[in-house]
Amino acid sequence: MSTPSYYRHGLQRMVGRNPHEGHRGATTLELFFDLTFVAAFGVAGNELAHGIAEAHYGSAIGGFAFAMFAIVWAWINYSWFASAFDTDDWLYRLLTMVQMVGVVILAIGLPAMFKSLHEGGAIDNGVMVAGYVVMRIAMIAQWLRAAHGNPQYRAVAKSYAIVVGSAQVAWVLILLFPLDASGFAIAALFAGAIDVGGPIIAESRGGRRGGMTPWHAHHIAERYGLLAIIALGETVLGTLAAARVLTDTEGWTLSSIMVIGLGIVVSFGLWWAYFLVPSAAVLAVRRSKAFVWGYGHVLVFASIAAIGAGLHVIGYVYDDHYHVSNTVAIASIAIPVVVFMLSLYLLHSWLVSAFAKNAWLQTSALALPVLAIIFAAVGWPLWACLLALAPMMIVLSFELGAWRTLDAQVARAVARAEAFQK
């Protein structure tokens, strides 16, 4: 009788995970990997908040959009691969560590990129690209392991390795030319198209060869939820940053207490609204929905992080070194709140192939942040404007009965997919 082994060791053949594996959850390595994105989100959010405080609105928003695409895309690359091929052997762990180093390098390069945008010269994204080079060397190695491990996935894995490498070559080539903001935007759109189109090309080729990546629907939905929580951490940090300045200048007044408390209410409302969407149940039977759902989350994550930056901007209102109006502070929160709620609504509609019957409630919820900006413009106090920003109308309508409509939509989508598969 052999003695059971309690320690994993050695190399495992990367044959692909079972996409229907029971009780598949996020690993501690994946959670550790996500911690590097706390830093990246934090740097991007701080730069956005500071740019708004300095009235560099265009460069701050443009830099933030580019930074969030780079950050979230790096996370997407790793997470979908891990959902399909995670072996958790020593080589997989070491290559993950290399990718973590790349994320940290990317985060270090964000301030230089923002600064170059503010100053109007050539875009300085050299350190960011260096971070991506580090990440993608490891990512290509992982895909080549997957190609070697199982002939079924050889075509799709090699395709991924080629497109990941091609996209990185494009980003490196951009560094050779001192491009201003407009020139860089055009070049970045070209390189970004290779990045975004790569998985579509690779999965299409894998489908023709009988081996699309075996990602796990419940696992990937959990992973996206965990990154949403990472992004929500920025809203808490933004509230904390504002609270420090607010209490230092005003003390613990009713107004400061309300602003701090309502910052947490906004964070909590975002969390509640995000986890109303039961993505895993639909993805498990309608895997063709994954691309739009996965890519659409770039807007979700970016909007959450931007809300955190907006909450941070409130602190600048009370800082004598800056001249930030209540209207600017509220707008910096309200606009990404609208993007967040609209993105969630469209993602749910995409998953179930139908618009919600309570669409008027969703529309009215979108009107509240707009009203908050108007209230700020006419002189309402910050705390009163913040009352309208949390997406609590969505939560309230859900709890008052809208859940029945949404539940029926999900049930019909699942039933149709299961009937088609039979």
N, C-alpha and C positions, 0 to 999 in steps of 0.2 A: 504494500500500500504506500503510494507516494505521499510525501508531506506537501501540503498546500503552500504556495508561495504568496506572500503578502506584499511583496515589493515588485513593481514593474521594472524591467531592465532590458538592455539591449535595443537593437533596432527592430522595428515592426515594418512589415511590407505594407505600403500604402495602397491598399486595394479598394478603398472607398467604403464609407459608412452605409449602414442600412437606412434608407430614408424613412422607414416605418418603425425604426427602433423604439421600443417602449421606454418611457421615463427618461428621455434624452433631454438633458438640461445643460446650461452653461457650465464650463469647467472653471476651476480656480485660476488656471492659466489665462483663460479668456478675460476673467475679471481683473486679473493683474495687468494684462495688456491694456484694458480699458482705462486704467489709471493714468496712463501717459496722455490720454485724450482730455483728462481733467485739466492738465497743464496747457494743452493746446487751445482748448475752448477758453480758458482763463485769459491767456495772452491776447487772443483775438477779441474777446469781449472788452478787455481793458483798453485796447487800442481803439475800438469803435467808440466807447464811451468818451475817451479823451479827445478823439477827433471831433465828436459832436460838441463837446465843451469848448473846443477851440474854433468852432464854426467852420470846420473843414468837412462839410456834409458830404459832398460828392466823393472826395478821395477816401473818407472814412467808410462810407457805405460800399464803394467799389472794392476797397481793400478787404473789407469784411466778407463780402460775397466771394471773392477769390480765395481768401483764407479758409472759409467754411467749406467750399468745394474741395479744396486740397485736403483738409482734415478729414471730412466725412468720407471722401472717396478712398483715402488710405484705410480707414476703418472698414469700409464695405469690402474692399479687396481681400482683406484678411478674414473677415467674418464669414463670408460665403464659402471661401476655400475651407475654413475650419469646419463648417457645418457638413461639408462633404467628405473631407479626407483627414480629419484630425486623428493622428495615431498616438499622440502624447508620448512618443519615445524621446530619447535624449537629443537626437538631431532636430526633431520638430521643435523641441523646447528652445534649443540654441538659436535656430533660425527665427523663432518668435522674438527672442531677446534682441536679435539684430534689428528686427523691425521696430521694436520699442525704442531702440537707440535712434533709428531714423525719424520716428515721431518727435522725439525730444529735439533733434537737430532742426526739424521743420518748425517747431514752436520757437526755437531760438532765432530763426530767420524771419519771423513775422514782423517784429518791430522795424527792421530795415526796409522791408517791403512797404509798410505803411508810410514810413518817413519819406521814401522816394516818391510815393504818390502825392504826399502833402507838398513836397518841394517842387514837383512838376518836372523833374529831370528823367533820366533813364530809370526804368523800373529795376530795383535791386532785389531780385529773388534768387540770387545765387545760393545762399545758405539753404533756402527752402528746397531748391532743386537737389542740392547735396543730400538733404534728408531723404528725399524721394529715391535717389540713387541707392542709398543704403537699404531702404525698405524693399526696393524692387529687385535688388540682387538676391535678397533672401526669398522674395516671392517667386521669382523665376526658378530658383533652386527647388522650392516646394512643388511647383507645377511639374518640373522635370522628374521629381521623385514620384509624383502621381502617374506620370506617363509611363514610367518604368514599372510601377507596381502592378498595373492591371491593364491588359490589352484592350479591354472594353472601353476604358477612358483615355486611351492613348491619343486619339485624335483631338478630343476636346482639351486635354491637358497641354498638348504641344501647341495648340492654337492659342491658348491663354498665354503660354510662355512667350510666343512670338509677338502677340499684340501688346502685352505688358512691356516687353523690351522695346518695341517700335515706338510706343507712346513715350517712353523715357528718353529715347534718342531724340524725339521731336522736342521735348522740353529742354534737353541739353543744348540742342542746336539754337534754340531761342536765345540762350545766354550769350551766344557769339555776336549778337547784334544789339547795340545800345538803343533799345526801343523806348519811345515815350509811351504815355498811357494809351493813346489810341492805337498805335502800332502794336503794342503788347497785347491789347484786347483782341485784335484780329488774329495774331499768332496764337494766343492762348485758346481762342475758339477752335482753331485748327487742331492743336494738340489735344485739347479737351474732347473734341469729337472722336479722335482715335481712342482715347481713354474710355469714353462712355460707350462707343460702338463696339469696343473689343469683346466684352462679354456676349453681346448679341451675336457677333460673328462666330465666336468660339462655340457657344451653345448650339447654334444652328448647324455648325459642322459636326459637332458631337451627336446631334439628333439624327443626322443623315447616316452616321456611322454606328448608331445604336447605343451611344453612351454619353448622354448629358450628365452633368455633375449631379451626384446623389445627395443634394442638400436636404436637410430635415426641416419640414415646415414649422413644427412647434419649437424647435431649437432656434431657428432663425428669427421667428417672431419674438421669442424671449430675448434674444440678443439685441434686437432693435429696441425693445422696451427698456433694456438695461442702458443703452446709450441715451435714450430719452431721459432717463433718470440722471445720467451723467450731465446732460445738458441742463436739466432742471436744477442741478447743483449750482449752476451759474446764476440762476435767479435768486437763490438764497444768498450767495456771495455778493451779488449786486445789492440786495437789500441790506446786508451787513455793512458794505462800504458806504452806502448812503446814510445808514443809521449812525455810524461813527462821526461823520461830519455834522449831521443834524443834531445829535445830542451834545456835541462839543460846542456848537454855536447857539443852540436854542435851549438846551437842557431837556429834561424829561417833561415836556409840556404835553397837553392833550393832543395837539396837532402832530408832534413828533411821534408820539405813541401810535396814533392812528396811521400815519404814513408807514411806520415799520410793520405794524400788524397787517395792514392791507397789502404790503409787499409779499408777505407770506401767503395771504389769501389768494393773490394772483398766482403764485407758484403752485399752491394746492389745487386751484381751479384748472391749471394747465395739466397737472398730473391726472386729475380725475377725468378730464375730457379725453386725454390721449388714450387711457386704458379702457374707454368705453368701446373701442373698436376691436372686435374679436377676430383679429387677422388670421391667426393660426388655423382656425377651423375651416376657413375658405381656402387658404393656401394649400392645405393638405390635400384637397380634392381638385383644386384649380391652379395647378402649378404654372400655367401660362400667364397668370396674373402677376407673377413675381417681379418681372422687370420694371413695370411701371410703379408697382407698390414700393419696390426697393429704391428706385431712383427718386421717387416722389418724396421720400423721407429726407432727402437733402434739404428740402424747403422746411420740413417740420423741425429738424434739428437746428438748422440755421435760425429759424424764427424764435425758437426757445432761447438759444444763446443770445440773440439780439434783445430779447425781452430782459434778460439778465443785465445786459449792458445798459438798457434803458433805465432800469431800476438804479443802476450805479450813477447814471446821469443826474438823478434827483439830488445826490450829494453835492454835485457841482453847482446846483441852484443856490446852495447855502455857503458856497466857498467864495470868499471875497476876491480871489484871484481870477475868477471867471465871471462871465456875464451870460448866464444861461437862464432863459425865461421859463416860467411854468409851462407855457405852451410847447416849447421845444422839448422839455423833459417828458411831458405827457405824450406828445407825438412820437417820441423815440420808443415808447412802450406800446402805444396804441397801434401803430402801423404793423409791427411784427405780430401783435396779437391777432389782427385781422388775417395776416398771412397764415398764421398757425391754424386758426379756425377754418379758413377756407380750404387749406391743404388737407386737414383731417376729413372734412366733408367730402371732398373730391376723392380721397383715397378710399373711404367707405363705399362711395357710389361706384368706384371702379371695381372693387372686390365683388360686390353683389350685382353689378351690371344694372343698376337702377338708382335713380335719385330718391332720396327720402321723401315720404309723403308730407312730412312736417317741415318742408323746405322753408316755409314762411317764418318758422321759429328760428331757423338757422340764419335767415336773412336779417331778422330783427336783432339777433345776437351780434351780427357784424356791425349793426348801426350803433351799438352802444359805445364801442371805442371811438367812433367818429364823433359822437356826442361829447365824449370826454375831452377831446381836443377843443371843441367849441366852448365847453364849460371853462376850460383853462384860459382860452383867449378872452373870455368876458370877465375874468377875474375871480373865478371860483378858487377856493383853497385846494392845494394839491391832494389832500386826503379825500376830499369830496369827488375829485376827478378820478382818483384811483378806484372808487367804488364801482365805476362803470366798466373797468378794464378787465376784471377777471371773467373768464368765459363761464360764469355760473348760470347764465340763461340756458346754455346747452345742457348743463347738469340738471337744472331744475326741470326743464321740459322732459328730459329722459326719465327722471324719477316720477313725474306726474303722469306718465303713460306712454311717452314716445318710445320707450323700450320695447313695447309690444310690436310696433311697426318695424323697428330695426331688427328685432329678433326674428320676425317673420321673413324679412328680406334675406337674412343670413340662412335661415332654414331652407328657404326656396332655392337659394344659390347652391347650397350643399346637396340638396335632393336632386336638382337638375344635373349637377356634375356626376353624382353617383349613378344616376339612371343612364347617362351618356356612356359612362365607363362599362356598364353592363352590356 
